[in-house]
Amino acid sequence: MKSTADVVIIGGGIMGCSIAYHLTRKGIRNVVLLEKEAMLGTGATGRCSGGFRHQFSTEINIRLSQESVRMMQAFPEEVGEEITFHQDGYLFLLTEAGAWESFRRCAELQRRLGVPVELLGSEEILRLNPNLSLEGVLGATYCSKDGISDPLGILHGYAKRAREAGVEICMEAEVVEIERQGGTVSGVRTRAGRIAALVVINAAGPQAGLVGDMAGVEVPVRPTRRHVFVTHGFPGSPPDHLMVIDFPSTFYFHKEGDGVLMGMSDPSEPYSFVQSVDWTFLERLVPVAVHRYPVLAQAKVARSWAGLYEMSPDAHPILGEAPELPGFFIAAGFSGHGFQQGPVVGKLISELVADGRTSTMDISSLSLHRFRENRLVQEQQVV
Ligand SMILES: Cc1cc2nc3c(=O)[nH]c(=O)nc-3n(C[C@H](O)[C@H](O)[C@H](O)COP(=O)(O)OP(=O)(O)OC[C@H]3O[C@@H](n4cnc5c(N)ncnc54)[C@H](O)[C@@H]3O)c2cc1C
């Protein structure tokens, strides 16, 4: 491991790898990426559902998606690696008048920004998936440009190109201390040695709060467990990769192999780093799932895992340099949307580090300042 670098990145998830790659595109190659585990992508990135969508409630999240989806589409040309990319749409089913009204208002905002979102009634919904039960459904929003892509394919594509360009990627290199001198960052200490660096980037996913503490910077990111269940094939399994979300329950599914990948949030889940599977949660998910998608009654679960969402107080990312510690940058708090925001966030952070400002889009509203100044920007459409 090098003893000095221009930039140290903490975390080998999609954020760390995307940032590393984009720094090299900016000509910054003396970079070390430190990952505590033995492999890249074993954190939230390797446990996520792979969805991307433009259907958000705030302009900044919509703009982040627009650029990120463009980057995923262009990934084979720009990064030189093939990835899985299904643009079969996201369908949000709404059953409560207030939420339906709010989704309709958000659809207007999305359309104003150029996103082709449609409001659908029962017939159009059933054309997309005839096996859904629409009991209680008032309507749906649908965007054909949303879809499912390839978290680990994208992560490894970025990591491969970053390595070729000179980035040193160190595994089993847990950062245990962030060193400071004269009010700025001066380096990190890991279990494998020390590295001096004037720029340190916290891309530690659900652990970003702990890494913030090492720097004396409060990074309000809370980890919370989410389960994923994958079924074997069954009669009536979906023909394409449409993501269906029953918004009031947050139950969602999309095609995976011959069956489906499905999940649901659990409002009673406490903040914690626990990632073991609690099979009793499946007992609570099944009735909700079968109510909305009755053919699932014939499906058998093939496998399951759990991972951590990294919640920020307003469900928006925290991006930029910590005001109280020059040289300490944060890319965290993606609140369950970090896979799809990975490409664009890597680009934005590389612009901030290399140029001191972003040119792709203005992300000043996402800085850590907002918590101090009480300028929160609440995302409503969290699943
Ligand atoms: C079940 C589930 C479903 C999801 N579905 C979606 C989805 O459909 N679409 C979407 O966009 N997002 C989804 N997400 C969210 C998405 O997975 C995350 O937002 C994203 O992967 C965050 O990437 P990251 O690189 O910041 O974090 P991670 O992938 O967790 O990477 C952080 C890395 O930092 C390392 N690390 C931590 N502390 C240290 C340290 N001290 N020293 C060195 N290394 C350290 C960790 O080991 C880890 O590898 C889902 C998440 C879960 C759990």
The ligand as a Gaussian input file, in Angstrom:
#p B3LYP/6-31G(d) Opt

LIG

0 1
 C      -32.197000      -4.469000      -0.017000
 C      -31.734000      -3.232000      -0.715000
 C      -32.320000      -2.876000      -1.926000
 C      -31.893000      -1.732000      -2.593000
 N      -32.428000      -1.449000      -3.820000
 C      -31.977000      -0.386000      -4.509000
 C      -32.463000      -0.119000      -5.815000
 O      -33.308000      -0.847000      -6.349000
 N      -31.978000       0.958000      -6.472000
 C      -31.031000       1.789000      -5.921000
 O      -30.657000       2.761000      -6.556000
 N      -30.534000       1.538000      -4.689000
 C      -30.979000       0.488000      -3.982000
 N      -30.492000       0.234000      -2.735000
 C      -29.548000       1.188000      -2.139000
 C      -28.149000       0.994000      -2.673000
 O      -27.778000      -0.356000      -2.552000
 C      -27.164000       1.876000      -1.893000
 O      -27.683000       3.190000      -1.804000
 C      -25.806000       1.948000      -2.596000
 O      -25.351000       0.652000      -2.898000
 C      -24.812000       2.670000      -1.726000
 O      -23.541000       2.498000      -2.294000
 P      -22.259000       2.861000      -1.445000
 O      -21.083000       2.627000      -2.310000
 O      -22.459000       4.222000      -0.859000
 O      -22.315000       1.857000      -0.202000
 P      -21.805000       0.328000      -0.071000
 O      -22.102000      -0.459000      -1.273000
 O      -22.312000      -0.177000       1.226000
 O      -20.243000       0.497000      -0.006000
 C      -19.601000       1.060000       1.125000
 C      -18.340000       0.255000       1.372000
 O      -17.578000       0.883000       2.395000
 C      -16.923000      -0.120000       3.115000
 N      -16.510000       0.462000       4.405000
 C      -17.307000       0.878000       5.411000
 N      -16.564000       1.359000       6.435000
 C      -15.259000       1.254000       6.050000
 C      -14.025000       1.576000       6.665000
 N      -13.954000       2.105000       7.915000
 N      -12.873000       1.329000       5.991000
 C      -12.909000       0.785000       4.740000
 N      -14.059000       0.440000       4.127000
 C      -15.223000       0.684000       4.757000
 C      -17.973000      -1.211000       3.238000
 O      -17.394000      -2.466000       3.532000
 C      -18.633000      -1.158000       1.858000
 O      -18.076000      -2.088000       0.949000
 C      -30.884000      -0.904000      -2.036000
 C      -30.295000      -1.259000      -0.820000
 C      -30.705000      -2.413000      -0.167000
 C      -30.054000      -2.775000       1.129000

